[in-house]
Amino acid sequence: MNESKMMEKRLKKVLMQDKINAYEGLTRALESDLRMLLGCYMSLCSDVNINIDVVEGGEYQINISAKADNINAPNII
């Protein structure tokens, strides 16, 4: 394998890893923010989970799931 092909493979691997780490960081931040926001209005009994998919046309579909066992009066911080 020539040197340019090796460099191309290494660059692709680095870029893919960065993309994975960025995605994980984004979802963790969103989950944390949504947990705080939803916690102002309800008693959550499960974690907030986010799944982000790329759909046709390059748009993002964001699915959020959480469970609450009580809706409270707004507790604005």
DSSP file (Angstrom, degrees, kcal/mol; ACC not computed):
  #  RESIDUE AA STRUCTURE BP1 BP2  ACC     N-H-->O    O-->H-N    N-H-->O    O-->H-N    TCO  KAPPA ALPHA  PHI   PSI    X-CA   Y-CA   Z-CA
    1    1 A M              0   0    0      0, 0.0     2,-0.0     0, 0.0     5,-0.0   0.000 360.0 360.0 360.0 131.0    0.0    0.0    0.0
    2    2 A N     >  -     0   0    0      1,-0.1     4,-1.8     4,-0.0     3,-0.3  -0.281 360.0-108.3 -76.3 165.4    1.4    3.3   -1.0
    3    3 A E  H  > S+     0   0    0      1,-0.2     4,-2.4     2,-0.2     5,-0.2   0.849 115.1  55.2 -63.5 -38.3    2.0    6.2    1.5
    4    4 A S  H  > S+     0   0    0      1,-0.2     4,-2.2     2,-0.2    -1,-0.2   0.874 107.9  49.7 -66.0 -36.2   -0.9    8.4    0.2
    5    5 A K  H  > S+     0   0    0     -3,-0.3     4,-2.3     2,-0.2    -1,-0.2   0.892 110.7  50.3 -67.3 -39.5   -3.4    5.6    0.6
    6    6 A M  H  X S+     0   0    0     -4,-1.8     4,-2.3     2,-0.2    -2,-0.2   0.919 111.5  47.9 -63.9 -43.3   -2.2    5.0    4.2
    7    7 A M  H  X S+     0   0    0     -4,-2.4     4,-2.6     1,-0.2    -2,-0.2   0.891 110.3  52.6 -64.6 -39.1   -2.5    8.7    5.0
    8    8 A E  H  X S+     0   0    0     -4,-2.2     4,-2.4     2,-0.2    -2,-0.2   0.922 110.3  47.6 -62.0 -44.8   -6.0    8.8    3.4
    9    9 A K  H  X S+     0   0    0     -4,-2.3     4,-2.2     2,-0.2    -2,-0.2   0.902 112.4  49.1 -63.8 -42.0   -7.1    5.8    5.6
   10   10 A R  H  X S+     0   0    0     -4,-2.3     4,-2.3     2,-0.2    -2,-0.2   0.914 111.7  48.6 -64.7 -43.1   -5.6    7.4    8.8
   11   11 A L  H  X S+     0   0    0     -4,-2.6     4,-2.7     1,-0.2     5,-0.2   0.917 111.0  50.3 -62.8 -44.0   -7.3   10.8    8.0
   12   12 A K  H  X S+     0   0    0     -4,-2.4     4,-2.4     1,-0.2    -1,-0.2   0.907 110.6  49.9 -60.8 -42.3  -10.6    9.1    7.4
   13   13 A K  H  X S+     0   0    0     -4,-2.2     4,-2.1     2,-0.2    -1,-0.2   0.911 111.8  47.9 -63.2 -43.6  -10.3    7.2   10.7
   14   14 A V  H  X S+     0   0    0     -4,-2.3     4,-2.4     2,-0.2    -2,-0.2   0.925 112.7  48.5 -63.6 -45.3   -9.5   10.4   12.6
   15   15 A L  H  X S+     0   0    0     -4,-2.7     4,-2.2     1,-0.2    -2,-0.2   0.892 111.4  49.5 -63.8 -40.3  -12.4   12.2   11.1
   16   16 A M  H  X S+     0   0    0     -4,-2.4     4,-2.2    -5,-0.2    -1,-0.2   0.901 110.9  49.9 -65.9 -40.1  -14.9    9.4   11.8
   17   17 A Q  H  X S+     0   0    0     -4,-2.1     4,-2.6     2,-0.2    -2,-0.2   0.911 110.3  50.2 -65.1 -41.9  -13.7    9.3   15.4
   18   18 A D  H  X S+     0   0    0     -4,-2.4     4,-2.6     1,-0.2    -1,-0.2   0.900 109.8  51.5 -60.6 -41.0  -14.1   13.0   15.8
   19   19 A K  H  X S+     0   0    0     -4,-2.2     4,-2.2     2,-0.2    -2,-0.2   0.905 111.0  47.5 -63.9 -41.7  -17.6   12.8   14.3
   20   20 A I  H  X S+     0   0    0     -4,-2.2     4,-2.4     2,-0.2    -2,-0.2   0.931 113.6  47.1 -64.7 -46.3  -18.5   10.0   16.8
   21   21 A N  H  X S+     0   0    0     -4,-2.6     4,-2.3     1,-0.2    -2,-0.2   0.890 111.9  50.4 -64.0 -39.5  -17.1   12.0   19.8
   22   22 A A  H  X S+     0   0    0     -4,-2.6     4,-2.4     2,-0.2    -1,-0.2   0.913 110.8  49.6 -64.1 -42.9  -18.9   15.2   18.7
   23   23 A Y  H  X S+     0   0    0     -4,-2.2     4,-2.6     2,-0.2     5,-0.2   0.926 111.8  47.9 -61.6 -46.1  -22.2   13.3   18.4
   24   24 A E  H  X S+     0   0    0     -4,-2.4     4,-2.2     1,-0.2    -1,-0.2   0.898 112.5  49.0 -64.1 -40.0  -21.8   11.8   21.8
   25   25 A G  H  X S+     0   0    0     -4,-2.3     4,-2.2     2,-0.2    -1,-0.2   0.902 111.7  49.5 -64.8 -40.8  -21.0   15.1   23.3
   26   26 A L  H  X S+     0   0    0     -4,-2.4     4,-2.6     2,-0.2     5,-0.2   0.934 112.0  46.9 -64.2 -47.3  -24.0   16.8   21.7
   27   27 A T  H  X S+     0   0    0     -4,-2.6     4,-2.7     1,-0.2     5,-0.2   0.891 111.8  51.0 -65.9 -38.3  -26.4   14.1   22.8
   28   28 A R  H  X S+     0   0    0     -4,-2.2     4,-2.1    -5,-0.2    -1,-0.2   0.921 112.3  46.9 -62.7 -42.9  -25.1   14.2   26.4
   29   29 A A  H  X S+     0   0    0     -4,-2.2     4,-2.5     2,-0.2    -2,-0.2   0.924 114.0  47.1 -65.1 -44.7  -25.4   18.0   26.5
   30   30 A L  H  X S+     0   0    0     -4,-2.6     4,-3.0     1,-0.2     5,-0.2   0.915 111.3  51.3 -63.3 -43.2  -28.9   17.9   25.1
   31   31 A E  H  X S+     0   0    0     -4,-2.7     4,-2.3    -5,-0.2    -1,-0.2   0.911 111.4  47.9 -60.5 -42.5  -30.0   15.2   27.5
   32   32 A S  H  X S+     0   0    0     -4,-2.1     4,-1.9     2,-0.2    -2,-0.2   0.933 114.0  46.0 -63.9 -46.9  -28.7   17.2   30.4
   33   33 A D  H  X S+     0   0    0     -4,-2.5     4,-2.5     1,-0.2    -2,-0.2   0.909 114.4  47.6 -63.6 -42.8  -30.4   20.4   29.3
   34   34 A L  H  X S+     0   0    0     -4,-3.0     4,-3.2     2,-0.2     5,-0.3   0.862 107.5  56.4 -68.7 -34.8  -33.7   18.6   28.6
   35   35 A R  H  X S+     0   0    0     -4,-2.3     4,-1.8    -5,-0.2    -1,-0.2   0.921 111.1  44.5 -60.1 -43.8  -33.6   16.8   31.9
   36   36 A M  H  X S+     0   0    0     -4,-1.9     4,-0.7     2,-0.2    -2,-0.2   0.931 116.3  46.2 -66.3 -45.4  -33.4   20.2   33.7
   37   37 A L  H >< S+     0   0    0     -4,-2.5     3,-1.2     1,-0.2     4,-0.4   0.953 115.8  43.4 -63.4 -51.7  -36.1   21.7   31.5
   38   38 A L  H >X S+     0   0    0     -4,-3.2     4,-1.8     1,-0.3     3,-1.5   0.839 106.0  64.0 -64.8 -31.7  -38.5   18.8   31.8
   39   39 A G  H 3< S+     0   0    0     -4,-1.8    -1,-0.3    -5,-0.3    -2,-0.2   0.706  93.3  63.2 -65.0 -19.6  -37.8   18.6   35.5
   40   40 A C  T << S+     0   0    0     -3,-1.2    35,-2.2    -4,-0.7    -1,-0.3   0.715 116.0  28.8 -73.5 -20.5  -39.3   22.1   35.9
   41   41 A Y  T <4 S+     0   0    0     -3,-1.5    31,-2.4    -4,-0.4     2,-0.3   0.576 126.5  17.0-116.8 -15.8  -42.7   20.8   34.8
   42   42 A M  E  < S-A   71   0A   0     -4,-1.8     2,-0.9    29,-0.3    29,-0.3  -0.978  73.0-104.3-154.8 163.0  -42.8   17.1   35.8
   43   43 A S  E     -A   70   0A   0     27,-2.9    26,-2.4    -2,-0.3    27,-0.7  -0.838  40.3-146.1 -93.5 107.0  -41.2   14.5   38.0
   44   44 A L  E     -A   68   0A   0     -2,-0.9    24,-0.3    24,-0.2     3,-0.1  -0.530  20.2-176.9 -76.4 137.4  -39.1   12.4   35.7
   45   45 A C        +     0   0    0     22,-2.7     2,-0.3    -2,-0.2    23,-0.2   0.251  69.4  33.8-116.3   9.6  -38.8    8.7   36.6
   46   46 A S  S    S-     0   0    0     21,-1.0    21,-0.1     3,-0.0     2,-0.1  -0.954  92.6 -83.7-150.7 169.2  -36.4    7.7   33.9
   47   47 A D        -     0   0    0     -2,-0.3     2,-0.5    19,-0.1    20,-0.2  -0.346  43.3-111.1 -70.4 156.7  -33.4    9.2   32.0
   48   48 A V        -     0   0    0     18,-0.1     2,-0.4   -17,-0.1    18,-0.2  -0.809  36.8-162.9 -86.9 128.4  -34.0   11.5   29.0
   49   49 A N  E     -B   65   0B   0     16,-3.0    16,-2.6    -2,-0.5     2,-0.4  -0.944   6.8-168.5-118.8 137.5  -32.8    9.7   25.9
   50   50 A I  E     -B   64   0B   0     -2,-0.4     2,-0.4    14,-0.2    14,-0.2  -0.976   5.7-174.4-126.0 137.0  -32.1   11.3   22.5
   51   51 A N  E     -B   63   0B   0     12,-2.4    12,-2.9    -2,-0.4     2,-0.5  -0.995   6.9-164.6-129.9 126.3  -31.5    9.7   19.2
   52   52 A I  E     +B   62   0B   0     -2,-0.4     2,-0.3    10,-0.2    10,-0.2  -0.951  10.5 179.9-115.3 122.0  -30.5   11.8   16.2
   53   53 A D  E     -B   61   0B   0      8,-2.7     8,-3.1    -2,-0.5     2,-0.6  -0.901  26.8-129.1-118.9 148.5  -30.7   10.3   12.7
   54   54 A V  E     -B   60   0B   0     -2,-0.3     6,-0.2     6,-0.2     2,-0.2  -0.868  32.9-170.1 -94.2 125.3  -29.9   11.8    9.3
   55   55 A V    >   -     0   0    0      4,-3.0     3,-1.7    -2,-0.6     4,-0.3  -0.478  38.7 -53.9-107.2-179.9  -32.8   11.4    6.9
   56   56 A E  G >  S+     0   0    0      1,-0.3     3,-0.7     2,-0.2    -1,-0.2  -0.208 124.9  30.1 -54.7 142.5  -33.2   12.0    3.2
   57   57 A G  G 3  S-     0   0    0      1,-0.2    -1,-0.3    -3,-0.1     3,-0.1   0.455 125.9 -82.6  85.5   1.5  -32.2   15.4    2.1
   58   58 A G  G <  S+     0   0    0     -3,-1.7    -1,-0.2     1,-0.3    -2,-0.2   0.593  87.6 141.5  80.2   9.8  -29.6   15.7    4.9
   59   59 A E    <   -     0   0    0     -3,-0.7    -4,-3.0    -4,-0.3     2,-0.4  -0.426  49.0-120.9 -81.4 161.9  -32.1   16.8    7.5
   60   60 A Y  E     -B   54   0B   0     -6,-0.2     2,-0.6    -2,-0.1    -6,-0.2  -0.877  13.6-156.6-107.1 134.4  -32.0   15.6   11.1
   61   61 A Q  E     -B   53   0B   0     -8,-3.1    -8,-2.7    -2,-0.4     2,-0.6  -0.953  13.5-162.6-106.9 123.3  -34.7   13.6   12.8
   62   62 A I  E     -B   52   0B   0     -2,-0.6     2,-0.5   -10,-0.2   -10,-0.2  -0.929   4.8-169.0-113.6 118.7  -34.5   14.0   16.6
   63   63 A N  E     -B   51   0B   0    -12,-2.9   -12,-2.4    -2,-0.6     2,-0.4  -0.928   5.0-172.5-109.1 126.8  -36.3   11.5   18.8
   64   64 A I  E     -B   50   0B   0     -2,-0.5     2,-0.4   -14,-0.2   -14,-0.2  -0.962   3.0-177.8-120.4 132.7  -36.6   12.3   22.5
   65   65 A S  E     +B   49   0B   0    -16,-2.6   -16,-3.0    -2,-0.4     2,-0.3  -0.994  12.3 148.7-133.3 141.9  -38.0    9.9   25.1
   66   66 A A        -     0   0    0     -2,-0.4     2,-0.4   -18,-0.2   -18,-0.1  -0.967  30.9-135.6-159.3 156.1  -38.5   10.3   28.8
   67   67 A K        -     0   0    0     -2,-0.3   -22,-2.7   -20,-0.2   -21,-1.0  -0.962  17.5-173.9-120.7 139.8  -40.9    9.0   31.4
   68   68 A A  E     -A   44   0A   0     -2,-0.4   -24,-0.2   -24,-0.3     3,-0.1  -0.969  18.1-163.9-128.6 146.6  -42.6   11.1   34.1
   69   69 A D  E    S+     0   0A   0    -26,-2.4     2,-0.3    -2,-0.4   -25,-0.1   0.400  78.4  23.9-108.4   1.7  -44.8    9.9   37.0
   70   70 A N  E     -A   43   0A   0    -27,-0.7   -27,-2.9     2,-0.0     2,-0.5  -0.942  63.0-139.7-162.8 140.9  -46.2   13.3   37.9
   71   71 A I  E     -A   42   0A   0     -2,-0.3   -29,-0.3   -29,-0.3     2,-0.2  -0.918  31.8-163.3-101.9 128.7  -46.8   16.7   36.2
   72   72 A N        -     0   0    0    -31,-2.4     3,-0.1    -2,-0.5    -2,-0.0  -0.589  29.7 -88.4-107.8 166.3  -46.1   19.6   38.6
   73   73 A A  S    S-     0   0    0     -2,-0.2    -1,-0.1     1,-0.1   -31,-0.0  -0.515  70.6 -79.6 -64.8 143.5  -46.9   23.2   38.7
   74   74 A P        -     0   0    0      0, 0.0     2,-0.6     0, 0.0   -33,-0.2  -0.210  42.8-163.9 -53.6 131.8  -44.1   25.1   36.8
   75   75 A N        -     0   0    0    -35,-2.2     2,-0.3    -3,-0.1   -34,-0.1  -0.743  12.9-167.0-117.2  78.5  -41.0   25.4   38.8
   76   76 A I              0   0    0     -2,-0.6   -39,-0.0     1,-0.1   -35,-0.0  -0.499 360.0 360.0 -75.1 131.8  -39.1   28.1   36.9
   77   77 A I              0   0    0     -2,-0.3    -1,-0.1     0, 0.0    -2,-0.0   0.428 360.0 360.0 -88.7 360.0  -35.5   28.5   37.9
